[in-house]
Amino acid sequence: MRSWFFLFSCNLMWALQFTCVKLVQDQVGSLFTVWGPMTLATLMLYPLIRSERGKEGATKTESNKKDILVFFLLALLGVFPGQVLITWGTRMSLASNAALIMLTLPVSTAVLAYIFLGERMTGVRWASFAMAIAGVILCSDIDYKSLNLGAGYLYGNSLIFLGTLGSAIYNSYGKKLLERYTPMKMLFFTYLAMFVIMTPLVLVEEKEVFFRLTGFTLRTWTGLALLTVFHNYLSMVLFLKALKRLDAIQAALSNYLITFFGLPLAAIWLKEKLKVLAIVGGMMVLVGTLFITLWEDKRKSPSLETGIAGS
């Protein structure tokens, strides 16, 4: 029950991301919105990493210098789009749209697991992926009569979708590092790589934000504090604790709560309203995601049981 409470809590915190981006967008750029909270979260993670040193036991291995490059690649291709593009896209779209599009994450992860890890790509997975993309398009409020793709939220939604692909890259390709690192260390070193990558960009593109810190409104400080403590730090700690006791598929299915929480948060806090097509598109994304997780998992169960019995 405690593990499920952790999952419930961390998904609520992740759902806050889209609303928090809207809270800070008037005074803080996309880069600083990611860099500031993530930098503070990295400092907050350090004591936890130190405490792990005496508890690793047999899993402790020497760090491979080649892994430094892998961490940078994961940060650049995974965390950077997963954080920056989603932040940028949410500013150009609606927080409710972002919450709906996040449902494509399990589908995208399955496709990339086929590419990076050699997992089998079934017809169900391709169909789910196509359904998810169709759902994203329906959420985009495109002006089809004039064929003006910029009239609605297509650009913003496309960035959010690309951001979910970045998260999928981190979730799939990052499995290889988990063979040598604890989940907490993997998160910490990836955050460090992000700091190295993003600091020059922030100093060049958004350095004026540092001079406006004293002029931030309560709304902006609230958004940044929520992103730091909940989205980048506490949510990840709770998720990793829950992952130790629950199956990965159980943890993955809990991600549907992001949309469940994200939509009412956007409606209550930001007064956003969903159109009928957006709701239909969100349902398509949800169906595609359920198809690829529940239905495929059910198909695998008999064979897994046979394998266990045979061994």
Contacts in CASP RR format, 6 or more apart in sequence:
PFRMAT RR
TARGET T0000
AUTHOR 0000-0000-0000
METHOD contacts of the structure
MODEL  1
MRSWFFLFSCNLMWALQFTCVKLVQDQVGSLFTVWGPMTLATLMLYPLIR
SERGKEGATKTESNKKDILVFFLLALLGVFPGQVLITWGTRMSLASNAAL
IMLTLPVSTAVLAYIFLGERMTGVRWASFAMAIAGVILCSDIDYKSLNLG
AGYLYGNSLIFLGTLGSAIYNSYGKKLLERYTPMKMLFFTYLAMFVIMTP
LVLVEEKEVFFRLTGFTLRTWTGLALLTVFHNYLSMVLFLKALKRLDAIQ
AALSNYLITFFGLPLAAIWLKEKLKVLAIVGGMMVLVGTLFITLWEDKRK
SPSLETGIAGS
3 241 0 8 1.000
3 242 0 8 1.000
3 245 0 8 1.000
3 246 0 8 1.000
4 242 0 8 1.000
4 246 0 8 1.000
6 238 0 8 1.000
6 239 0 8 1.000
6 241 0 8 1.000
6 242 0 8 1.000
7 238 0 8 1.000
7 239 0 8 1.000
7 242 0 8 1.000
7 246 0 8 1.000
7 250 0 8 1.000
7 251 0 8 1.000
7 254 0 8 1.000
7 257 0 8 1.000
8 254 0 8 1.000
8 257 0 8 1.000
9 235 0 8 1.000
9 238 0 8 1.000
10 234 0 8 1.000
10 235 0 8 1.000
10 236 0 8 1.000
10 238 0 8 1.000
10 239 0 8 1.000
10 242 0 8 1.000
11 235 0 8 1.000
11 254 0 8 1.000
11 255 0 8 1.000
11 257 0 8 1.000
11 258 0 8 1.000
11 260 0 8 1.000
11 261 0 8 1.000
12 257 0 8 1.000
12 261 0 8 1.000
13 230 0 8 1.000
13 231 0 8 1.000
13 234 0 8 1.000
13 235 0 8 1.000
13 238 0 8 1.000
14 231 0 8 1.000
14 235 0 8 1.000
14 255 0 8 1.000
14 258 0 8 1.000
15 99 0 8 1.000
15 257 0 8 1.000
15 258 0 8 1.000
15 259 0 8 1.000
15 260 0 8 1.000
15 261 0 8 1.000
15 262 0 8 1.000
15 265 0 8 1.000
16 226 0 8 1.000
16 227 0 8 1.000
16 230 0 8 1.000
16 231 0 8 1.000
16 261 0 8 1.000
16 262 0 8 1.000
16 265 0 8 1.000
17 86 0 8 1.000
17 90 0 8 1.000
17 98 0 8 1.000
17 227 0 8 1.000
17 231 0 8 1.000
18 90 0 8 1.000
18 95 0 8 1.000
18 96 0 8 1.000
18 98 0 8 1.000
18 99 0 8 1.000
18 262 0 8 1.000
18 265 0 8 1.000
18 266 0 8 1.000
19 95 0 8 1.000
19 262 0 8 1.000
19 265 0 8 1.000
19 266 0 8 1.000
19 269 0 8 1.000
19 270 0 8 1.000
20 223 0 8 1.000
20 224 0 8 1.000
20 226 0 8 1.000
20 227 0 8 1.000
20 231 0 8 1.000
21 33 0 8 1.000
21 87 0 8 1.000
21 90 0 8 1.000
21 91 0 8 1.000
21 95 0 8 1.000
21 98 0 8 1.000
22 90 0 8 1.000
22 91 0 8 1.000
22 95 0 8 1.000
22 266 0 8 1.000
22 270 0 8 1.000
23 219 0 8 1.000
23 220 0 8 1.000
23 222 0 8 1.000
23 223 0 8 1.000
23 226 0 8 1.000
23 269 0 8 1.000
24 33 0 8 1.000
24 219 0 8 1.000
24 220 0 8 1.000
24 223 0 8 1.000
24 224 0 8 1.000
24 227 0 8 1.000
25 33 0 8 1.000
25 91 0 8 1.000
26 219 0 8 1.000
26 220 0 8 1.000
27 209 0 8 1.000
27 212 0 8 1.000
27 215 0 8 1.000
27 216 0 8 1.000
27 217 0 8 1.000
27 220 0 8 1.000
28 206 0 8 1.000
28 209 0 8 1.000
28 216 0 8 1.000
28 220 0 8 1.000
28 224 0 8 1.000
29 206 0 8 1.000
29 209 0 8 1.000
30 84 0 8 1.000
30 87 0 8 1.000
30 88 0 8 1.000
30 91 0 8 1.000
31 84 0 8 1.000
31 198 0 8 1.000
31 201 0 8 1.000
31 202 0 8 1.000
31 205 0 8 1.000
31 206 0 8 1.000
32 202 0 8 1.000
32 206 0 8 1.000
32 209 0 8 1.000
33 87 0 8 1.000
33 224 0 8 1.000
33 227 0 8 1.000
34 83 0 8 1.000
34 84 0 8 1.000
34 87 0 8 1.000
34 198 0 8 1.000
35 194 0 8 1.000
35 195 0 8 1.000
35 198 0 8 1.000
35 199 0 8 1.000
35 201 0 8 1.000
35 202 0 8 1.000
36 224 0 8 1.000
36 228 0 8 1.000
37 224 0 8 1.000
37 227 0 8 1.000
37 228 0 8 1.000
37 231 0 8 1.000
37 232 0 8 1.000
38 83 0 8 1.000
38 191 0 8 1.000
38 194 0 8 1.000
38 195 0 8 1.000
38 198 0 8 1.000
38 232 0 8 1.000
39 195 0 8 1.000
40 228 0 8 1.000
40 232 0 8 1.000
40 233 0 8 1.000
41 191 0 8 1.000
41 228 0 8 1.000
41 232 0 8 1.000
41 233 0 8 1.000
41 236 0 8 1.000
42 188 0 8 1.000
42 191 0 8 1.000
42 192 0 8 1.000
42 195 0 8 1.000
44 228 0 8 1.000
44 233 0 8 1.000
45 184 0 8 1.000
45 187 0 8 1.000
45 188 0 8 1.000
45 191 0 8 1.000
45 233 0 8 1.000
46 188 0 8 1.000
48 184 0 8 1.000
48 188 0 8 1.000
48 237 0 8 1.000
49 184 0 8 1.000
49 185 0 8 1.000
49 188 0 8 1.000
52 182 0 8 1.000
52 184 0 8 1.000
52 185 0 8 1.000
56 182 0 8 1.000
59 182 0 8 1.000
61 180 0 8 1.000
63 180 0 8 1.000
64 180 0 8 1.000
67 177 0 8 1.000
67 180 0 8 1.000
67 181 0 8 1.000
70 176 0 8 1.000
70 177 0 8 1.000
71 177 0 8 1.000
71 189 0 8 1.000
71 190 0 8 1.000
71 192 0 8 1.000
71 193 0 8 1.000
72 193 0 8 1.000
72 196 0 8 1.000
72 197 0 8 1.000
74 169 0 8 1.000
74 170 0 8 1.000
74 173 0 8 1.000
74 174 0 8 1.000
74 177 0 8 1.000
74 190 0 8 1.000
74 193 0 8 1.000
75 190 0 8 1.000
75 193 0 8 1.000
75 194 0 8 1.000
75 197 0 8 1.000
76 193 0 8 1.000
76 197 0 8 1.000
77 166 0 8 1.000
77 169 0 8 1.000
78 166 0 8 1.000
78 167 0 8 1.000
78 169 0 8 1.000
78 170 0 8 1.000
79 166 0 8 1.000
79 170 0 8 1.000
79 190 0 8 1.000
79 191 0 8 1.000
79 193 0 8 1.000
79 194 0 8 1.000
80 166 0 8 1.000
80 194 0 8 1.000
80 197 0 8 1.000
80 198 0 8 1.000
81 162 0 8 1.000
81 163 0 8 1.000
81 165 0 8 1.000
81 166 0 8 1.000
81 167 0 8 1.000
82 163 0 8 1.000
82 164 0 8 1.000
82 166 0 8 1.000
82 167 0 8 1.000
82 170 0 8 1.000
83 194 0 8 1.000
84 198 0 8 1.000
85 159 0 8 1.000
85 160 0 8 1.000
85 162 0 8 1.000
85 163 0 8 1.000
85 166 0 8 1.000
86 98 0 8 1.000
86 159 0 8 1.000
86 160 0 8 1.000
86 163 0 8 1.000
86 164 0 8 1.000
88 156 0 8 1.000
88 159 0 8 1.000
89 98 0 8 1.000
89 155 0 8 1.000
89 156 0 8 1.000
89 157 0 8 1.000
89 159 0 8 1.000
89 160 0 8 1.000
90 98 0 8 1.000
90 156 0 8 1.000
90 160 0 8 1.000
92 153 0 8 1.000
92 155 0 8 1.000
92 156 0 8 1.000
92 159 0 8 1.000
93 153 0 8 1.000
93 156 0 8 1.000
93 157 0 8 1.000
93 160 0 8 1.000
94 153 0 8 1.000
94 266 0 8 1.000
94 272 0 8 1.000
95 262 0 8 1.000
95 265 0 8 1.000
95 266 0 8 1.000
95 270 0 8 1.000
95 272 0 8 1.000
96 262 0 8 1.000
96 263 0 8 1.000
96 266 0 8 1.000
96 267 0 8 1.000
96 272 0 8 1.000
96 274 0 8 1.000
96 278 0 8 1.000
97 139 0 8 1.000
97 140 0 8 1.000
97 153 0 8 1.000
97 156 0 8 1.000
97 157 0 8 1.000
97 160 0 8 1.000
97 278 0 8 1.000
98 160 0 8 1.000
99 258 0 8 1.000
99 259 0 8 1.000
99 261 0 8 1.000
99 262 0 8 1.000
99 263 0 8 1.000
99 265 0 8 1.000
99 266 0 8 1.000
100 139 0 8 1.000
100 259 0 8 1.000
100 263 0 8 1.000
100 278 0 8 1.000
100 281 0 8 1.000
100 282 0 8 1.000
100 285 0 8 1.000
101 136 0 8 1.000
101 139 0 8 1.000
101 157 0 8 1.000
101 160 0 8 1.000
101 161 0 8 1.000
101 164 0 8 1.000
101 285 0 8 1.000
102 160 0 8 1.000
102 164 0 8 1.000
102 255 0 8 1.000
102 258 0 8 1.000
102 259 0 8 1.000
103 132 0 8 1.000
103 256 0 8 1.000
103 258 0 8 1.000
103 259 0 8 1.000
103 282 0 8 1.000
103 285 0 8 1.000
103 286 0 8 1.000
103 289 0 8 1.000
104 132 0 8 1.000
104 133 0 8 1.000
104 136 0 8 1.000
104 161 0 8 1.000
104 164 0 8 1.000
104 285 0 8 1.000
104 289 0 8 1.000
105 164 0 8 1.000
105 167 0 8 1.000
105 168 0 8 1.000
105 171 0 8 1.000
105 255 0 8 1.000
106 252 0 8 1.000
106 255 0 8 1.000
106 289 0 8 1.000
106 292 0 8 1.000
106 293 0 8 1.000
107 125 0 8 1.000
107 128 0 8 1.000
107 129 0 8 1.000
107 132 0 8 1.000
107 288 0 8 1.000
107 289 0 8 1.000
107 292 0 8 1.000
108 129 0 8 1.000
108 132 0 8 1.000
108 164 0 8 1.000
108 165 0 8 1.000
108 167 0 8 1.000
108 168 0 8 1.000
109 167 0 8 1.000
109 168 0 8 1.000
109 171 0 8 1.000
109 172 0 8 1.000
110 119 0 8 1.000
110 121 0 8 1.000
110 125 0 8 1.000
110 128 0 8 1.000
110 129 0 8 1.000
110 292 0 8 1.000
111 121 0 8 1.000
111 125 0 8 1.000
111 129 0 8 1.000
111 168 0 8 1.000
112 165 0 8 1.000
112 168 0 8 1.000
112 169 0 8 1.000
112 171 0 8 1.000
112 172 0 8 1.000
112 173 0 8 1.000
113 119 0 8 1.000
113 172 0 8 1.000
114 120 0 8 1.000
114 121 0 8 1.000
114 125 0 8 1.000
115 172 0 8 1.000
116 169 0 8 1.000
116 172 0 8 1.000
116 173 0 8 1.000
117 172 0 8 1.000
117 173 0 8 1.000
117 175 0 8 1.000
122 296 0 8 1.000
124 291 0 8 1.000
124 292 0 8 1.000
124 295 0 8 1.000
124 296 0 8 1.000
125 292 0 8 1.000
125 296 0 8 1.000
127 288 0 8 1.000
127 291 0 8 1.000
128 288 0 8 1.000
128 289 0 8 1.000
128 291 0 8 1.000
128 292 0 8 1.000
131 284 0 8 1.000
131 285 0 8 1.000
131 287 0 8 1.000
131 288 0 8 1.000
131 291 0 8 1.000
132 284 0 8 1.000
132 285 0 8 1.000
132 288 0 8 1.000
132 289 0 8 1.000
133 161 0 8 1.000
134 281 0 8 1.000
134 284 0 8 1.000
135 280 0 8 1.000
135 281 0 8 1.000
135 282 0 8 1.000
135 284 0 8 1.000
135 285 0 8 1.000
136 157 0 8 1.000
136 158 0 8 1.000
136 161 0 8 1.000
136 281 0 8 1.000
136 285 0 8 1.000
137 154 0 8 1.000
138 277 0 8 1.000
138 278 0 8 1.000
138 280 0 8 1.000
138 281 0 8 1.000
138 282 0 8 1.000
138 284 0 8 1.000
139 153 0 8 1.000
139 157 0 8 1.000
139 277 0 8 1.000
139 278 0 8 1.000
139 281 0 8 1.000
139 282 0 8 1.000
139 285 0 8 1.000
140 152 0 8 1.000
140 153 0 8 1.000
140 154 0 8 1.000
140 157 0 8 1.000
140 158 0 8 1.000
141 151 0 8 1.000
141 152 0 8 1.000
141 153 0 8 1.000
141 154 0 8 1.000
141 275 0 8 1.000
141 277 0 8 1.000
141 278 0 8 1.000
142 148 0 8 1.000
142 149 0 8 1.000
142 150 0 8 1.000
142 151 0 8 1.000
142 152 0 8 1.000
142 154 0 8 1.000
143 149 0 8 1.000
143 150 0 8 1.000
143 151 0 8 1.000
143 152 0 8 1.000
149 155 0 8 1.000
170 190 0 8 1.000
174 186 0 8 1.000
177 186 0 8 1.000
178 186 0 8 1.000
181 189 0 8 1.000
183 240 0 8 1.000
183 243 0 8 1.000
184 237 0 8 1.000
184 240 0 8 1.000
187 236 0 8 1.000
187 240 0 8 1.000
191 232 0 8 1.000
202 209 0 8 1.000
216 224 0 8 1.000
239 251 0 8 1.000
242 251 0 8 1.000
243 251 0 8 1.000
249 293 0 8 1.000
249 297 0 8 1.000
252 293 0 8 1.000
253 293 0 8 1.000
253 294 0 8 1.000
256 286 0 8 1.000
256 289 0 8 1.000
259 282 0 8 1.000
259 286 0 8 1.000
263 274 0 8 1.000
266 272 0 8 1.000
267 273 0 8 1.000
267 274 0 8 1.000
END
